[in-house]
Amino acid sequence: MIDAVAADGLVDRTPPATLVVSELISLMVDDGKVETCYINPHFSTVVLERLHRIYNNLASVSGEGSAKQMGKADVERWLTIINGKVGRGTEFRNAAKFMGWAPPTELEESGDESRNTSNKSDKKEERPPIVIPDDGILTLDDFVAVYLSELREGKFWGSEYKD
């Protein structure tokens, strides 16, 4: 076997860094088969148990019975832990939607129906910011669904956090 860098005549050049990572798919997916894990994957029992434990450690809002739920402050703390800050990542966008955020309708965006819209094409359309609703709740099922969405998008690393 020949080193690709050496074979290209670049022996004077430092070879690129090699990234060695753990294989996560077979540990995270229900059936553990790498061949089928991208076709409607489901979390393994071990991953579900960890997600439940993480959720329970973060949740501080009283819910039904003795169960705790994640409110806005809990979700912001979680997002800061996993993404460095609130406002970035698909976890943030999906959590906000589960907690009740919805983009404004076209009528809400325009404000006044009678307003002149002839300059609409001149301005760059700005999307309204996604926010976590003040009174929103992220349930355990929603929390798992956020990570399941990551898994189904093929972002296995997005679900591999130590609890």
Buried (B, 14 or more C-beta within 10 A) or exposed (E): EEEEBEEEEEEEEEEEEEEEEEEBBEEBBBEEEEEEBEEEBBBBEEBBEBBBEBBBEBBEBEBEEEEBBBBBEBBBBBBEEEBEEBBEBBBBBBBBBBBEBEEEEEEEEEEEEEEEEEEEEEEEEEEEEBBBBEEBBBBBEBBBBBBBBBBBEEBBEBBBEEE
